[in-house]
Amino acid sequence: MNLARSQEQDTSSATGLPVCIAASKVDGLVLTLTPNSHNYNYRSAVLFGHATLVTSVEEKLWAMELITNSVVPGRWPETRLPPNAGEMASTQIVRVRIESGSAKVREGVPNDEKGDLEDVGVTARVWTGVVPLYEQFGEPVPGPYNEVVEVPEHVRSYVREVNAASKEYAELAARKDAPVKKAE
């Protein structure tokens, strides 16, 4: 954020601070006949662009609401609003203009070398497969000064839905056909 602020003060650059945003999610451990072929089922993305500080109070509040609700849908209106002056002053939001990006997904069953697959001594003794991997939220635990008796429905339904969707995706990815290997 300090770099973004200093970039805003530098009037020689109107494009903003160059940024790279990367995210990865592992969906399974792919166990093959040989350790050299072990792999992961995953999803990843990388974005490149330029970031500038959001200075408009209205846009900043809109972004804070989007960010809050992207963590737990429906959470923003269930909190103390609006943020106070200290919270607004200590919170920095950057707007990113995306210029390019790439994504990669690996799904599927193990994919071993032809020589290993034809070796009955190996295939008869080595287990291969995918161990699905997914995040799972636990039961919500109330805070020490919480006076609300029940967990709000927006939190309970979010936990249920995300847990079910994460498990379903990882298990489906584990059963897809293996990626086709390139001919050497």
ChimeraX attribute file (.defattr): number of C-alpha atoms within 10 A of each C-alpha:
attribute: neighborCount
match mode: 1-to-1
recipient: residues
	/A:1	13
	/A:2	8
	/A:3	12
	/A:4	20
	/A:5	15
	/A:6	12
	/A:7	20
	/A:8	18
	/A:9	10
	/A:10	11
	/A:11	10
	/A:12	9
	/A:13	10
	/A:14	11
	/A:15	14
	/A:16	24
	/A:17	20
	/A:18	14
	/A:19	15
	/A:20	15
	/A:21	12
	/A:22	13
	/A:23	10
	/A:24	13
	/A:25	15
	/A:26	17
	/A:27	27
	/A:28	24
	/A:29	19
	/A:30	21
	/A:31	22
	/A:32	22
	/A:33	20
	/A:34	13
	/A:35	8
	/A:36	9
	/A:37	14
	/A:38	17
	/A:39	18
	/A:40	24
	/A:41	23
	/A:42	19
	/A:43	15
	/A:44	14
	/A:45	14
	/A:46	14
	/A:47	17
	/A:48	17
	/A:49	18
	/A:50	18
	/A:51	23
	/A:52	21
	/A:53	18
	/A:54	16
	/A:55	12
	/A:56	9
	/A:57	10
	/A:58	10
	/A:59	13
	/A:60	19
	/A:61	16
	/A:62	12
	/A:63	16
	/A:64	18
	/A:65	16
	/A:66	15
	/A:67	13
	/A:68	15
	/A:69	14
	/A:70	12
	/A:71	11
	/A:72	15
	/A:73	16
	/A:74	17
	/A:75	16
	/A:76	18
	/A:77	12
	/A:78	9
	/A:79	9
	/A:80	8
	/A:81	8
	/A:82	11
	/A:83	13
	/A:84	9
	/A:85	8
	/A:86	8
	/A:87	10
	/A:88	14
	/A:89	9
	/A:90	7
	/A:91	11
	/A:92	16
	/A:93	17
	/A:94	18
	/A:95	16
	/A:96	20
	/A:97	16
	/A:98	14
	/A:99	9
	/A:100	10
	/A:101	13
	/A:102	10
	/A:103	12
	/A:104	10
	/A:105	15
	/A:106	19
	/A:107	23
	/A:108	22
	/A:109	25
	/A:110	24
	/A:111	21
	/A:112	18
	/A:113	12
	/A:114	8
	/A:115	7
	/A:116	14
	/A:117	13
	/A:118	10
	/A:119	10
	/A:120	10
	/A:121	10
	/A:122	13
	/A:123	14
	/A:124	8
	/A:125	9
	/A:126	12
	/A:127	10
	/A:128	17
	/A:129	18
	/A:130	24
	/A:131	17
	/A:132	22
	/A:133	20
	/A:134	19
	/A:135	15
	/A:136	14
	/A:137	11
	/A:138	9
	/A:139	10
	/A:140	11
	/A:141	8
	/A:142	12
	/A:143	8
	/A:144	6
	/A:145	6
	/A:146	9
	/A:147	8
	/A:148	9
	/A:149	7
	/A:150	9
	/A:151	12
	/A:152	12
	/A:153	10
	/A:154	13
	/A:155	15
	/A:156	13
	/A:157	13
	/A:158	16
	/A:159	17
	/A:160	14
	/A:161	11
	/A:162	15
	/A:163	16
	/A:164	14
	/A:165	14
	/A:166	16
	/A:167	17
	/A:168	14
	/A:169	14
	/A:170	23
	/A:171	19
	/A:172	13
	/A:173	22
	/A:174	26
	/A:175	15
	/A:176	13
	/A:177	12
	/A:178	15
	/A:179	12
	/A:180	7
	/A:181	9
	/A:182	5
	/A:183	4
	/A:184	3
